[in-house]
Amino acid sequence: MVFSSIVFLFYFLSAVMLLYYILPAKCRNTVLLVASLLFYAWGEPKYVFLMIFSALLNYSCGLLLGKTNRKKWILVLNIIINIGLLVYFKYTNFLVSCVTNIIGREALTLDIVLPIGISFYTFQALSYTVDVYWGKTAVQKSFVSFALYLSLFPQLIAGPIVRYNDVARQLVTRKSTGTGFMEGVTRFCAGLCKKVIIANNVGKLWSSISVYDFTGLSLANAWLGIICFSLQLYFDFSWYSDMAIGLGKMFGFDFLENFNYPYISKSITEFWNRWHMSLSSWFKEYIYIPLGGNRKGKARTYLNLLIVWMLTGLWHGASWNFVLWGLYYAVLLMVEKAFLKDALKKIGPFAHLYTMFLVIIGWALFSIEDLTGVIDYIKAMFNFGYLGFGEQDFLYNLTSYAGVLILAIVLSTGVPKKLYDKYIPEKLTFVKYIFAFIGFVICVAYITNDTFNPFLYFRF
Amino acid sequence: MKKYNTLISLAVIVAYTAVSAATVFSKPKAMSETENRELAQAPSFSLEALLNGNFTDEFEAYTTDQFKWRDAAISLRANCEYLLGKKGNNGVHFAKDGYLIARPEKCNEENLEKNLNGIIALADTELVNVCTAVVPTAFETLKDKLPSHSYDSRVADVNSYINQKLGDTGVSVCDFTDVLQQHKDDYIYYRTDHHMTSEGCYYLYSKLGEALGYEPYPIEDFSREELSDEFKGTSWSKAAVTFAKKDTIEKFVLPGSTDQTLEYPLEGIELDSIYDESFLETKDKYSTFLGGNHALTVIKSNCDSDRKLAVIKDSYAHAVAPFLANHFESVHLVDLRYYNEDLLRYLDDNDITDVLVLYNAETFNTDTSLPKLEENTYNSSVFDPPAFGFLDVTEPVTDDYFADAVIFGDSIAAGFIYAATIPGIFVSKASTNTVNIHTEKIGDRTLVESLLSQEASKYYIELGINEVSYRPPEEYKENMRNLISMIREKNPSGIIYLQSLMPIAYSTELETSISKAKIDAYNEILVALAEEENCYYLNVNGYLAEENGYLQEGVASDGIHFGVPYYRKWEDYLRVHAVQDKRRGKTVTVAKPYAGGGEINLDSFAQEMVDCVLFEDELSPVTESAAARMFNLSDGEVLNGVVYAGSGGKADEFAAFEVQSPEKAEEIADKMRARIESRKQDFENYIPEEMPKLNNPVVVVDGNLVVMCVSADGEAAKVVISHY
């Protein structure tokens, strides 16, 4: 069930909201847990048991870790099972094809379906057991609370990756206020608009360009396509975080922000401090720092960066282009760390151009799964022999989507929000509510009509 | 503000719950009128459907389709898209002057080729005249009205591909591009529908007159009657914007043509009007024309024509057909998307001679039902053929039947070159057998290559006498089978006749290793082969032989190569042993080399030659067209002529032509020498005894007279010639 559907909006959400606020406060966690399991089972009727298993496993590991002396063994076992499941469901076919490639046999594909959200909830579970092992957080004694943490429907499918520590207290007691609820509602509506009006629209243009024959693609269309993809990815992904944060607020949770206008960054380092922050910080906390971070000399620092970014790449998908994409960022970040960082500070707006240029190239690696396709596409982006700016096809694409593209670019700079905060006094918050209402109605109109409603982040 | 938030929250929850409840509990609708389709209904629950995801998918489709304010939502979205600067919605452009113009698919050459092959296959049956007319859609014709940068040549590409592909075939193409361009400022397309208005269809009709051979009535002759001004068509539904302008539907009636009736034969329904005005009350108002899509629709009219027209069509033709009905006794509209009967049979049964393929460019580009035509032509029993194998006597055919027949074989078949009165394509050479036909050449092609290069629909094969004495029958059979399969490959629908080996004289059996028994064995093989390979066996042998099964003594100088009278008998046999072919066939062009006039009495010359010169063969006069074949004469090349030839076993023959000038006479003499040279090649390895005659021919040019004589008695010939 995606958030941008009639079933979610008018069947599921309204029922959950009603029950949540009608029933006594002590039932709230149970209501949310049941709702979350139903939400998951709607899309994955079989794998909901896998998720329940994962909840039981990590819950009992937590209990054991609080009692035994052999903590290390418990943790290692826990990590092996968690990662083992993730690897089995997500990477088996990739590994098999690597092996068969090496030994020169014909590739075989196993019939393994990736359970939705497994990448997210596995990482959440690990954040709990590792934190318990480190003594950073107390053991959760209530299974309902723990299972709710793992399966909470707003962030279940595509994050943000909420660390247990950040919500531990809210799982037990949380206050629902009218202000918080309305903030949640507006955030939810804003997110819905991002997805339905912008991401889906620019996505349409990308999907029409991505089926072109890349070897005959003009430079103009190649850039237009990949810019669309960049915007689609940002709006699609940050939409999900907005929805999660908004829904969370409506039920009294406070999740950390996940995106902070990444496309205004002035360096790659900054970009990764603004893009999918929950993922970057997870890798930093649980991989980079345990490996020694930057405290063990330059060589180790770079090695650690390389490892972290290989894994980051692989986390995004089981195929070589994601590994390449991870390595690409590893190299860029190393270069910036080594010497470029200071230089970038001196060149002002050019630093922004530099960043966007490299990020967009990065998305080309990310968006096309087969490597020859990636190479052909990047070639087309730099094929100065075939510009194609005057071609009817390009002009048609560009002028058809100009309105949406301008809207998307302006919104991704954060300027409208700044202007709003500056010129609309807090007293006039209802202006926001009116916008939210109009936005919601328009989104429902789009959802009703638009059969084009794919969701990019299902594969993680 | 903060203090109100709790109240507002409460209000939001209550209002939202109410709206949701209204949505959840609204009564499901069966159909969406605006979208013209059935809406999804609540799926029935089963564990299996739940586990494989079907239930949830269907349930989501159901909730979206049955959303309480669906129509309003769709219009709201459309207007938002317009405000966002989009050039269209759901594949329909927001064009100028209130036009909503569908954006067609790009030109799909692969699909077009399949569709055109269907049409070509229909034309190739030669049962009907086929005209292809693909109408450019508004996207092409009204390109000036499209939003900026939206136009490309996709529709024009479809039309030019059709023109190019059909250019080399016999299918005529009617191109509307120019006529529609001339009238593009008139109301020729509906603003909110992909069809053409009746006025637009008038122009299609006026242009089609050239291709279909009628004189269109001028537009002033029609009285125009408005049927509705409330028409909201398919583009309206797709674009869904609230600011579109409604359309007007008119009908054009020719005074006096009111007796047109409508029939759906497959459904057994007859109507007394070609307009079904009940549709005017529905959204689908265009279906007023002919009552919408039916597999088969027949319009009968009272016009004074006996021509019948079939239209293979999409719905574009519905508004054109009322015009066409003014010129045809009946118009049969076939929608191949729904029509699954044998179309050729239908055309044949209804004596339809003209077929119009009328589509709009978008349907033609994307439709996948036209290739049915190709299957039709393979499956159809157009010929109603008798069983394969031994062919009994049939209804006689006229000589036209043989115009596209190849007569193929050895020296006996070669006799037809001069003996034939039937037209035909003669490919034969003396001394050939089933092996050397692949190596022996006529000109620079082998016999088989020459055979296969002919545009023919019937193949008469006569081969085997040169090998019957030594080649085992089974080997002969496989060689023949191989030849048949080569012909089949070239022309799968060709009719193949295997002619028997001809009888020989009893005396020849005694003198040579050829025997009646061996010939009979071969002929039995041919009967079996004809059954196995779907050919016909012609027992010419039985017709030419005496009661004892042998050739009458004396009719052939060598007991094998009979003379002209026997070819006449052979022809007679072929005329009443022919499988009927309803195809129109080719126009017969009989060569006419004799221009007429001339002063010399060639008949008495010929008589004197026959009387005085000692020929070793019985010579007979050949027809004018045979003479043309023998000497490669073109029409009207000589004033008068006479040619006598014998059988294939002897070289003896003579010819005389009177021409207009001595120069021309020299040209003809050269042609005679060329004939002698080619005959030398035939006889050299075949009957070398005849070579002295060919090495000492008489060719004389005397003023306007030119004479050739091949015989062992050249001196006598010269004497006769000197008399003229």
Boltz contact constraints between the chains, C-beta under 6 A:
constraints:
  - contact:
      token1: [A, 5]
      token2: [B, 60]
      max_distance: 6.0
  - contact:
      token1: [A, 6]
      token2: [B, 63]
      max_distance: 6.0
  - contact:
      token1: [A, 6]
      token2: [B, 64]
      max_distance: 6.0
  - contact:
      token1: [A, 6]
      token2: [B, 67]
      max_distance: 6.0
  - contact:
      token1: [A, 7]
      token2: [B, 60]
      max_distance: 6.0
  - contact:
      token1: [A, 7]
      token2: [B, 63]
      max_distance: 6.0
  - contact:
      token1: [A, 10]
      token2: [B, 20]
      max_distance: 6.0
  - contact:
      token1: [A, 10]
      token2: [B, 23]
      max_distance: 6.0
  - contact:
      token1: [A, 14]
      token2: [B, 16]
      max_distance: 6.0
  - contact:
      token1: [A, 14]
      token2: [B, 17]
      max_distance: 6.0
  - contact:
      token1: [A, 14]
      token2: [B, 20]
      max_distance: 6.0
  - contact:
      token1: [A, 18]
      token2: [B, 17]
      max_distance: 6.0
  - contact:
      token1: [A, 42]
      token2: [B, 56]
      max_distance: 6.0
  - contact:
      token1: [A, 45]
      token2: [B, 50]
      max_distance: 6.0
  - contact:
      token1: [A, 45]
      token2: [B, 51]
      max_distance: 6.0
  - contact:
      token1: [A, 178]
      token2: [B, 5]
      max_distance: 6.0
  - contact:
      token1: [A, 178]
      token2: [B, 6]
      max_distance: 6.0
  - contact:
      token1: [A, 178]
      token2: [B, 9]
      max_distance: 6.0
  - contact:
      token1: [A, 179]
      token2: [B, 2]
      max_distance: 6.0
  - contact:
      token1: [A, 179]
      token2: [B, 5]
      max_distance: 6.0
  - contact:
      token1: [A, 181]
      token2: [B, 9]
      max_distance: 6.0
  - contact:
      token1: [A, 182]
      token2: [B, 5]
      max_distance: 6.0
  - contact:
      token1: [A, 182]
      token2: [B, 8]
      max_distance: 6.0
  - contact:
      token1: [A, 182]
      token2: [B, 9]
      max_distance: 6.0
  - contact:
      token1: [A, 392]
      token2: [B, 149]
      max_distance: 6.0
  - contact:
      token1: [A, 392]
      token2: [B, 152]
      max_distance: 6.0
  - contact:
      token1: [A, 395]
      token2: [B, 149]
      max_distance: 6.0
  - contact:
      token1: [A, 396]
      token2: [B, 149]
      max_distance: 6.0
  - contact:
      token1: [A, 396]
      token2: [B, 150]
      max_distance: 6.0
  - contact:
      token1: [A, 399]
      token2: [B, 149]
      max_distance: 6.0
  - contact:
      token1: [A, 400]
      token2: [B, 86]
      max_distance: 6.0
  - contact:
      token1: [A, 400]
      token2: [B, 87]
      max_distance: 6.0
  - contact:
      token1: [A, 402]
      token2: [B, 85]
      max_distance: 6.0
  - contact:
      token1: [A, 403]
      token2: [B, 84]
      max_distance: 6.0
  - contact:
      token1: [A, 403]
      token2: [B, 85]
      max_distance: 6.0
  - contact:
      token1: [A, 404]
      token2: [B, 84]
      max_distance: 6.0
  - contact:
      token1: [A, 427]
      token2: [B, 1]
      max_distance: 6.0
  - contact:
      token1: [A, 429]
      token2: [B, 1]
      max_distance: 6.0
  - contact:
      token1: [A, 442]
      token2: [B, 80]
      max_distance: 6.0
  - contact:
      token1: [A, 445]
      token2: [B, 73]
      max_distance: 6.0
  - contact:
      token1: [A, 445]
      token2: [B, 76]
      max_distance: 6.0
  - contact:
      token1: [A, 445]
      token2: [B, 77]
      max_distance: 6.0
  - contact:
      token1: [A, 446]
      token2: [B, 77]
      max_distance: 6.0
  - contact:
      token1: [A, 448]
      token2: [B, 67]
      max_distance: 6.0
  - contact:
      token1: [A, 448]
      token2: [B, 70]
      max_distance: 6.0
  - contact:
      token1: [A, 448]
      token2: [B, 73]
      max_distance: 6.0
  - contact:
      token1: [A, 449]
      token2: [B, 74]
      max_distance: 6.0
  - contact:
      token1: [A, 449]
      token2: [B, 77]
      max_distance: 6.0
